[in-house]
């Protein structure tokens, strides 16, 4: 059985790579590009995808950027390399197009933390409720919401909310807490979290800052407050790119899922990016994002499956809050 080769990153951690040889990966990549052209497909990849998927994608970005790309594409097929709720968003914005994703089981702990039936029951307990839903939620939850937000535009969306409403923010309580800190606007927060980002701790981040005292720390707002307080910048993954490009430091500590480092290294080749560790590992990865592989991407383009489909009424109700977000942002 072949073993998984590894590379030593400049900061000393060890990152797993595909067991395929470089020649095989190149062959697969070329076949994917051929199939993409034949199918008139567009490949969208989240920043947390494995490097080889990012390298064949037409667009690599965060949830807001991917939503905009999905809304504007003229391709017949959208291949979404991310997690299930992202592919659902693409389908909602493109009901007549075929939307496929490499692994149907690529889910999200945030999405799972907020079932639609429980949200509806909770909404009924809040008088004059206005629900702001982080995009990391199911289509059914989006359909129950007034507006969607991403980590990149959450503060703007909250500031634009009706002043006479009681705001409910779902499902990420850490992002919601950070937005309240930025805006001063009170909200009721759903008790959900990203299992990856809450693994960063005050102790682990304090230690990496001691190891690299001159390196700034940029953290995602899904991190807990004890980590956010240690950061020089708290922002979405897309804004991380801008921050890292503009910051004069050669070394920068990154407090988000480790897939982000590949894009950062490509866009800032003269800098060294240090993954913020957890108490258990040096390089924090999302098991759901990493379920997608180059092989599965090829298969999904070849078979146009697994396909994402949703009931028309759910898509219709979910589209309004997404379009409201895109208009505001």
Buried (B, 14 or more C-beta within 10 A) or exposed (E): EEEEEEEEBEBEBEBBBBEBEEEEBEEBBEBBEEBBEEBEBBBBBBBBBBBBBBBBBBBBBBBBBBBBBBBEBEBBBBBBBBBBBBBBBBBBBBEEBBBBBBBBEBBBBBBBBBBBEEBEEBBEEBEEBBBBBBBBBBBBBBBBBBBBBBBBBBBBBBBBBEEEBBBBBBBBBBBBBBBBEBBEBEBBBBEBBBBBBBBBBEEBBEEBBEEBEEBBBBBBBBBBEEBBEBBBBBBBBBBBBEBBEEBEBEBBBBBBBBBBBBBBBEEBEEBBBBBBBBEEEBBBBBEBBBBBBBBBBBBBBEEBEBBBEBEEEBBEBBBBBBBBBBEBB
